Amino acid sequence: RHQIWDREYVSSCGEDKVEVFNEVFAAFDSVFNIYKPKAPRLCICYGDGMEMFNEGFNPPKDFVVVWSDDGYCDFQTLPQSTKGYNFGTYMHAGFWKNHTVHDPYPEKIDSVMTYMLQHYNATSYIDVNGQTFRPFLINLDAFAQWAYDPYHFNGKTSLENWCRYYFDAAAVPYTIASMESLHKAQFGRNGYVQNLAEIKKLIGFSTLGMNHKIEAAAEDYSIDSALAQRLFFVNDALQQASSGLSKTKDETGFYYDYIYLPALIYHQLLEFENTLLDAAHYKLDYRDKENKKVELGKINQLITVATAQLKEIYKTCMEGDKNKKWATWYDPAKRRPNNGFPTLDMIESINKSLNDLEN
């Protein structure tokens, strides 16, 4: 990789990357042999490094070759051969298009890691990226269980046992159902942060004057089907979590904080996005209607709803967890900045844009 930026290394003088890194790792190994002869040695093949390995990159044999997932606990590139190296994996318990609401996937971990075990005996090393770690405790636990006993790990059993350990027996079926629906909602390798990106585009479109190319902008909002599916799954996750909440004592607030609150937060965001999407559709219809005031009236009503929804989102985020050790964890001002966060000023800019259209 590039020495500073997380991107592919490109030679400034046209050298062959495979040859360069074969030389680099041979020299690296010789330095280890002098100063740290007993140190474990890892070669993490990440990004284009996996292609290089398949094309002839061969570190010294005392390196464990660590194969990287695609950031979502899947492999887009696989080794053509282990070439006799000891193999390990670099995995993700959470992904950057999410890192706010957990995506519980012990069964996925089971499937993927078992495949790497059976085909590449990838048991020599495991490194797990936990992103903002706290939302991904259940996945980190599943990876740890797999590492402890890769030959007998069962993802479904892992999920069930985790829920039974932390929650009252009567709440367990609802807890499992809620997390399964939350996982389904994050299909297409997208999650909370990706929805923030869509919201950002919708606000931008709704703020534009009518002199912009609406047809081109509309192509960015062909998200109706995906949003409807996510809302369906997250609504079920929230309902299941609510049923479980009523059946657990939850003295520490852990059920509320870890199961109910994430589903609520994601549900509120998707409802807000859906309102903005409806408003965008009405704006697209605006130019073709004879009675434009009717369309503007509908948009105004939706933006009023969106304003109330955004206030509720902020209220939920600021109230946060029952456990006050985690106070302000969801504060939008403190969250990782990927794709920003909608503000009331942005909604007010939509109102100003609508007023300009009316005048």
C-alpha positions as CSV (number, residue, x, y, z in Angstrom):
1,R,0.0,0.0,0.0
2,H,0.9,3.7,-0.2
3,Q,3.1,4.7,2.7
4,I,0.6,7.4,3.8
5,W,-2.7,6.9,2.1
6,D,-4.8,3.8,2.2
7,R,-4.5,3.1,-1.5
8,E,-2.6,1.0,-4.0
9,Y,1.2,1.6,-4.2
10,V,2.2,2.9,-7.7
11,S,5.9,3.0,-8.6
12,S,7.1,6.5,-9.7
13,C,9.5,4.9,-12.2
14,G,7.4,2.1,-13.7
15,E,8.8,-0.8,-11.6
16,D,6.9,-4.1,-11.4
17,K,5.1,-4.1,-8.0
18,V,5.5,-7.8,-7.6
19,E,9.3,-7.7,-8.0
20,V,9.5,-4.6,-5.7
21,F,7.6,-6.3,-2.9
22,N,9.5,-9.6,-3.2
23,E,12.7,-7.6,-2.7
24,V,11.2,-5.5,0.1
25,F,9.9,-8.5,2.1
26,A,13.2,-10.4,1.6
27,A,15.1,-7.5,3.0
28,F,12.5,-7.1,5.8
29,D,13.0,-10.7,6.7
30,S,16.7,-10.4,6.9
31,V,16.4,-7.4,9.3
32,F,14.1,-9.5,11.5
33,N,16.6,-12.3,11.5
34,I,19.3,-10.0,12.9
35,Y,17.3,-8.0,15.5
36,K,14.1,-10.0,16.3
37,P,14.8,-13.6,15.2
38,K,11.9,-15.1,17.2
39,A,9.3,-12.5,16.3
40,P,6.2,-13.7,14.5
41,R,6.0,-12.4,10.9
42,L,2.8,-11.4,9.2
43,C,2.1,-10.5,5.6
44,I,-1.4,-9.0,5.4
45,C,-2.5,-9.2,1.7
46,Y,-5.0,-6.4,1.5
47,G,-6.6,-4.9,-1.6
48,D,-4.3,-5.3,-4.6
49,G,-1.9,-7.3,-2.4
50,M,-4.2,-10.3,-2.9
51,E,-3.9,-10.0,-6.7
52,M,-0.1,-9.6,-6.3
53,F,0.1,-12.8,-4.3
54,N,-1.8,-14.6,-7.0
55,E,0.5,-13.1,-9.7
56,G,3.8,-14.1,-8.1
57,F,4.4,-12.1,-4.9
58,N,6.1,-14.5,-2.5
59,P,7.3,-13.3,0.9
60,P,9.7,-15.5,2.7
61,K,8.2,-18.7,4.0
62,D,8.4,-17.7,7.7
63,F,5.7,-15.1,7.1
64,V,2.1,-16.1,7.8
65,V,0.0,-14.9,4.8
66,V,-3.1,-13.1,6.1
67,W,-5.9,-12.9,3.6
68,S,-8.2,-9.9,3.9
69,D,-12.0,-9.7,3.5
70,D,-13.6,-7.0,1.4
71,G,-14.6,-4.9,4.5
72,Y,-17.9,-6.7,4.8
73,C,-16.9,-10.2,6.0
74,D,-16.9,-11.5,2.5
75,F,-14.1,-12.3,0.0
76,Q,-14.1,-10.9,-3.5
77,T,-10.6,-12.3,-4.2
78,L,-9.5,-15.7,-3.2
79,P,-6.0,-17.3,-3.2
80,Q,-5.4,-19.5,-6.3
81,S,-3.2,-21.5,-4.0
82,T,-1.7,-21.2,-0.5
83,K,1.7,-22.0,-2.1
84,G,2.5,-23.9,1.1
85,Y,2.3,-20.8,3.4
86,N,0.6,-20.9,6.8
87,F,-2.6,-18.9,6.3
88,G,-4.7,-16.5,8.4
89,T,-7.4,-13.9,7.9
90,Y,-8.1,-10.2,8.4
91,M,-11.8,-9.8,9.0
92,H,-14.4,-7.1,9.8
93,A,-17.0,-7.3,12.6
94,G,-18.5,-4.0,11.3
95,F,-18.3,-2.0,8.1
96,W,-17.7,1.7,7.4
97,K,-21.1,2.2,5.7
98,N,-22.7,1.4,9.1
99,H,-20.7,1.8,12.3
100,T,-23.7,3.2,14.1
101,V,-26.2,0.3,14.3
102,H,-25.0,-3.2,14.7
103,D,-25.3,-5.8,11.9
104,P,-25.4,-9.1,13.8
105,Y,-24.1,-11.8,11.6
106,P,-22.6,-14.8,13.6
107,E,-24.1,-17.2,11.0
108,K,-22.3,-15.3,8.2
109,I,-19.1,-15.5,10.2
110,D,-19.6,-19.3,10.5
111,S,-20.1,-19.7,6.8
112,V,-17.2,-17.5,5.6
113,M,-14.7,-18.6,8.2
114,T,-15.5,-22.3,7.8
115,Y,-15.0,-21.9,4.0
116,M,-11.5,-20.3,4.7
117,L,-10.8,-23.2,7.1
118,Q,-11.8,-26.0,4.7
119,H,-10.2,-24.6,1.6
120,Y,-7.1,-22.8,2.9
121,N,-6.6,-24.1,6.5
122,A,-6.6,-20.4,7.5
123,T,-6.1,-21.0,11.2
124,S,-2.6,-19.6,11.8
125,Y,-3.7,-16.0,12.6
126,I,-6.9,-13.9,12.8
127,D,-7.2,-10.2,13.0
128,V,-10.6,-8.6,13.5
129,N,-11.4,-5.0,12.8
130,G,-14.2,-3.9,15.2
131,Q,-14.8,-0.5,13.7
132,T,-16.5,1.4,16.5
133,F,-16.3,-1.9,18.5
134,R,-19.3,-1.3,20.8
135,P,-22.1,-1.9,18.3
136,F,-20.3,-5.1,17.1
137,L,-19.8,-6.9,20.4
138,I,-21.8,-9.9,19.2
139,N,-19.8,-10.3,16.0
140,L,-16.5,-9.9,18.0
141,D,-17.7,-12.6,20.4
142,A,-18.5,-14.9,17.4
143,F,-15.1,-14.4,15.9
144,A,-13.5,-15.1,19.2
145,Q,-15.5,-18.3,19.6
146,W,-14.5,-19.4,16.1
147,A,-10.8,-18.7,16.8
148,Y,-11.1,-20.7,20.0
149,D,-12.6,-23.8,18.3
150,P,-12.9,-23.3,14.5
151,Y,-13.8,-26.9,13.9
152,H,-17.0,-26.9,16.0
153,F,-18.2,-23.3,15.9
154,N,-21.8,-22.9,14.9
155,G,-23.1,-19.4,14.1
156,K,-26.7,-20.1,14.9
157,T,-25.9,-21.6,18.2
158,S,-23.5,-18.8,19.0
159,L,-26.2,-16.2,18.5
160,E,-28.7,-18.2,20.6
161,N,-26.2,-18.7,23.4
162,W,-25.2,-15.1,23.5
163,C,-28.8,-14.0,23.9
164,R,-29.5,-16.5,26.6
165,Y,-26.4,-15.4,28.5
166,Y,-27.4,-11.8,28.6
167,F,-31.2,-11.7,28.6
168,D,-34.2,-13.3,30.3
169,A,-35.4,-16.5,28.7
170,A,-38.8,-15.1,27.8
171,A,-37.1,-12.3,25.8
172,V,-34.6,-14.5,23.9
173,P,-36.8,-15.5,20.9
174,Y,-37.7,-11.8,20.3
175,T,-34.1,-10.8,20.7
176,I,-32.9,-13.3,18.1
177,A,-35.8,-12.3,15.7
178,S,-34.9,-8.6,16.1
179,M,-31.3,-9.1,15.3
180,E,-32.0,-11.4,12.4
181,S,-34.3,-8.7,10.9
182,L,-31.7,-6.0,11.5
183,H,-29.1,-8.1,9.6
184,K,-31.5,-8.5,6.7
185,A,-32.1,-4.8,6.6
186,Q,-28.5,-4.2,5.8
187,F,-28.5,-6.0,2.5
188,G,-26.4,-4.8,-0.4
189,R,-23.6,-4.0,2.1
190,N,-25.3,-0.8,3.2
191,G,-26.3,0.5,6.5
192,Y,-26.9,3.6,8.6
193,V,-24.1,5.7,7.1
194,Q,-25.1,4.9,3.6
195,N,-28.6,6.1,4.4
196,L,-27.1,9.3,5.6
197,A,-25.5,9.7,2.2
198,E,-28.9,9.2,0.5
199,I,-30.5,11.7,2.9
200,K,-27.8,14.2,2.0
201,K,-28.6,13.9,-1.7
202,L,-32.4,14.1,-1.1
203,I,-31.9,17.3,0.9
204,G,-29.7,18.7,-1.8
205,F,-32.2,17.9,-4.5
206,S,-35.2,19.3,-2.6
207,T,-33.2,22.6,-2.0
208,L,-32.4,23.1,-5.7
209,G,-34.3,25.6,-7.7
210,M,-36.3,24.5,-10.7
211,N,-33.7,25.6,-13.1
212,H,-31.6,22.5,-12.4
213,K,-31.8,19.4,-14.5
214,I,-34.5,17.5,-12.6
215,E,-34.2,14.4,-14.9
216,A,-30.6,13.9,-14.0
217,A,-31.1,14.6,-10.3
218,A,-34.0,12.1,-10.3
219,E,-31.7,9.3,-11.2
220,D,-30.0,9.7,-7.8
221,Y,-33.3,8.9,-6.1
222,S,-34.1,5.6,-7.6
223,I,-34.0,4.2,-4.0
224,D,-37.7,3.6,-3.4
225,S,-37.5,-0.2,-3.6
226,A,-34.4,-0.6,-1.4
227,L,-35.7,1.9,1.2
228,A,-39.1,0.1,1.4
229,Q,-37.4,-3.2,2.0
230,R,-35.1,-1.8,4.7
231,L,-38.0,-0.1,6.4
232,F,-39.9,-3.4,6.3
233,F,-37.1,-5.3,8.0
234,V,-36.2,-2.5,10.5
235,N,-39.9,-2.1,11.5
236,D,-40.0,-5.8,12.3
237,A,-36.7,-5.6,14.2
238,L,-38.1,-2.7,16.2
239,Q,-41.4,-4.5,16.9
240,Q,-39.5,-7.7,18.0
241,A,-37.2,-5.7,20.2
242,S,-40.1,-3.9,21.8
243,S,-41.8,-7.3,22.6
244,G,-38.6,-8.6,24.1
245,L,-38.1,-5.4,26.1
246,S,-41.5,-6.0,27.8
247,K,-40.4,-9.5,28.8
248,T,-37.1,-8.7,30.4
249,K,-36.3,-7.1,33.8
250,D,-33.4,-5.2,32.2
251,E,-32.1,-3.8,35.5
252,T,-28.9,-2.6,33.9
253,G,-30.6,-1.2,30.7
254,F,-28.5,-3.5,28.5
255,Y,-31.4,-4.8,26.6
256,Y,-32.7,-1.3,25.9
257,D,-29.3,0.0,25.0
258,Y,-28.1,-2.9,22.8
259,I,-31.2,-4.4,21.3
260,Y,-34.1,-1.9,21.4
261,L,-32.3,1.5,20.9
262,P,-30.3,0.6,17.7
263,A,-33.5,-0.6,16.0
264,L,-35.3,2.5,17.1
265,I,-32.5,4.8,15.9
266,Y,-32.3,3.1,12.5
267,H,-36.1,3.1,12.2
268,Q,-36.3,6.8,12.8
269,L,-33.6,7.6,10.3
270,L,-35.4,5.5,7.6
271,E,-38.8,7.1,8.3
272,F,-37.1,10.5,7.9
273,E,-35.5,9.5,4.6
274,N,-38.8,8.1,3.4
275,T,-40.5,11.4,4.0
276,L,-37.8,13.3,2.1
277,L,-38.1,10.8,-0.7
278,D,-41.8,11.5,-1.0
279,A,-41.2,15.2,-1.0
280,A,-38.6,14.7,-3.8
281,H,-41.2,12.9,-5.9
282,Y,-43.7,15.6,-5.5
283,K,-41.1,18.1,-6.6
284,L,-40.5,16.0,-9.7
285,D,-44.2,16.1,-10.4
286,Y,-44.3,19.9,-9.8
287,R,-43.3,20.9,-13.3
288,D,-46.0,18.8,-15.0
289,K,-49.0,19.9,-13.0
290,E,-51.3,22.7,-14.0
291,N,-52.2,23.5,-10.4
292,K,-48.6,23.8,-9.0
293,K,-49.9,25.2,-5.7
294,V,-51.3,21.7,-4.9
295,E,-48.0,20.1,-5.3
296,L,-46.2,22.8,-3.3
297,G,-48.8,22.3,-0.6
298,K,-48.1,18.6,-0.4
299,I,-44.3,19.2,-0.3
300,N,-44.8,21.8,2.5
301,Q,-46.8,19.3,4.5
302,L,-44.1,16.6,4.1
303,I,-41.3,19.0,5.1
304,T,-43.2,19.9,8.2
305,V,-43.4,16.1,9.0
306,A,-39.6,15.8,8.2
307,T,-38.8,18.6,10.6
308,A,-40.7,16.9,13.4
309,Q,-39.0,13.6,12.6
310,L,-35.5,15.1,12.6
311,K,-36.2,16.7,16.0
312,E,-37.2,13.3,17.3
313,I,-34.0,11.8,15.9
314,Y,-32.0,14.3,17.8
315,K,-34.0,13.8,21.0
316,T,-33.4,10.0,20.8
317,C,-29.7,10.4,20.0
318,M,-29.2,12.9,22.9
319,E,-31.2,10.8,25.4
320,G,-29.2,7.8,24.3
321,D,-28.5,4.8,26.5
322,K,-30.0,3.9,29.9
323,N,-26.5,3.3,31.1
324,K,-25.1,6.8,31.5
325,K,-21.6,5.6,31.1
326,W,-22.4,5.8,27.5
327,A,-24.1,9.2,27.6
328,T,-23.7,11.2,24.3
329,W,-22.5,8.1,22.5
330,Y,-25.0,8.9,19.7
331,D,-24.6,12.7,19.8
332,P,-24.4,13.7,16.1
333,A,-21.7,16.2,16.9
334,K,-19.4,13.4,18.1
335,R,-20.2,10.7,15.6
336,R,-17.7,9.7,12.9
337,P,-18.1,12.3,10.1
338,N,-18.8,9.9,7.2
339,N,-21.5,11.5,5.0
340,G,-22.3,14.1,7.7
341,F,-25.6,14.4,9.6
342,P,-28.8,16.3,8.7
343,T,-29.5,19.5,10.5
344,L,-32.6,21.6,11.0
345,D,-30.8,24.4,9.1
346,M,-30.8,22.1,6.1
347,I,-34.6,21.5,6.4
348,E,-35.0,25.3,6.7
349,S,-33.1,25.7,3.4
350,I,-35.7,23.4,1.8
351,N,-38.5,25.7,3.1
352,K,-36.7,28.7,1.7
353,S,-36.4,27.0,-1.7
354,L,-40.2,26.2,-1.6
355,N,-40.9,29.9,-0.8
356,D,-38.8,30.9,-3.8
357,L,-40.9,28.6,-6.0
358,E,-44.2,30.0,-4.7
359,N,-43.0,33.6,-5.5
